[in-house]
Amino acid sequence: MRTIGHWIDGQEVAGSGRTADVYNPATGEVQAKLALASREEMDRAIASAGEAQKAWGATNPQRRARVMMEMVRLLNRDMDKLAEALSSEHGKTLPDAKGDVQRGLEVIEFSIGAPHLLKGEFTDGAGPGIDMYSMRQPLGVVACITPFNFPAMIPLWKLGPALASGNAAILKPSERDPTVPMMLAALFKEAGLPDGVLQVMNGDKEAVDALLHSPVIQAVGFVGSTPIAQYIYEEAAKTGKRAQCFGGAKNHMIIMPDADMDQAADALVGAGYGAAGERCMAISVAVPVGEKTADALIERLVPRIEKLKVGPYTAGNDVDYGPVVTKAAQQNILRLVESGIQQGAELVVDGRDFSLQGYEDGFFVGPHLFDRVTRDMDIYKTEIFGPVLSTVRAQSYEEAVSYAMDHEYGNGVAIYTRDGDAARDFASRINVGMVGINVPIPVPLAYHTFGGWKRSGFGDLNQHGPDAFRFYTRTKTVTSRWPSGIKEGGEFHFRAID
Ligand code: NAD
């Protein structure tokens, strides 16, 4: 059986203690044993990163940017290999896996701009003979703790800005799909990153707690579920660390009566069921406005959903989405579907009996569509993170808006309409971080920033874009004055060198 250790000081190192199983979700088989780092292993890797950071932080930004430039080339070179490894542990289709790498790569491209992004500010003549300047300096060693659902993109979102800013980073990826993060570390080395500047430490709560309690770690960037995001934010704050922690989501899409219904239905199927619904920007709630809109929407959704092809990534283009990541996730989704039925929602498309010949032990979940979902139901309140779309019927625009406004999560939201005035009002009032207007998954590009509101995000700076460079640096402001003892009668008199 393949074993996966840690990436320490430029090479893979075997673990020495507990292990976890890494599955192939399409077959349900264990395909590797993953080392889980102990507190002592973490402390050693963190200390070594601290040493390596000194020289890296003193390296000029342009040289650091060149490592990012080379990394872009290597990611493109190895795109197919990375996507294959990613699909085999996550379960998503190969095009989705390539998208995962691509969206991460774009933040590495953005990080090539580090010399410009790190440039300070200067005020000439802030007072008589006084100049003032601000510089951005790296924090030191930072921690990046990432979820299973984007094992290439989210580590790269964090590592690009963190490393290009001159920090060393400890990446603690998800235990579910650790191979791609290990491959990324090897690629960074090949791109010229000095050993020790990036350590990939596999592990669970013990490894995370070691990061949170280490006095060497200066900042924690986290992405995952809301309860863990909140825990990490609170623990990091206790020891004075900077933290940005992004959590779960329940993204609504409002469909106005004037929307193009076919376009809206196509968008909902892609955004609701793509990647088996395991995207933090997936649409999981459709809110049609008016009974006629709701009926027209459901009529269009049902045949589209029934046509979805579910299968292993190895089936290539014949598959729309793959299995969910673990047996526990599969069971949790099916449990929530049962709760929806019991609490009175109407199950319009029932995927409970889904089974795939030859893959009976895989973690597949058929597509589900609920209608007449209400606020009090568990399927409405909870992030299901599976191929389950809930329809909530609103009688007015204001009622529809109130659903998205009142929900505890505020990651993404969308509106489908032909009315520019309604769209503008919506974008301005809605208390959600990322808004789509006739765009179902409004993920900002690398040079804007990504982040949710309410319980989808803890901390005050977003991921990628200029915010990421602010998060991974601190500002120092220098006020300087040069006494003019050497200046007499308007002339400079320089002391001769003896
Ligand atoms: P998760 O919270 O289970 O795990 C995330 C990370 O936290 C992993 O590295 C894991 O090892 C670690 N972890 C888990 N339990 C822990 C504990 N008790 N103490 C300390 N660390 C712990 O999340 P997941 O299931 O891997 O990912 C799915 C979640 O991530 C969803 O809720 C999804 O919405 C969210 N997500 C959010 C965004 C965003 O930008 N807001 C992006 C992607 C995913």
Residues whose N, C-alpha, C, O or C-beta is under 5 A from the ligand:
A	BS01	NAD	I145 T146 P147 F148 N149 K172 P173 S174 E175 G203 D204 K205 V208 V223 G224 S225 T226 I228 F246 G247 G248 A249 C280 S456
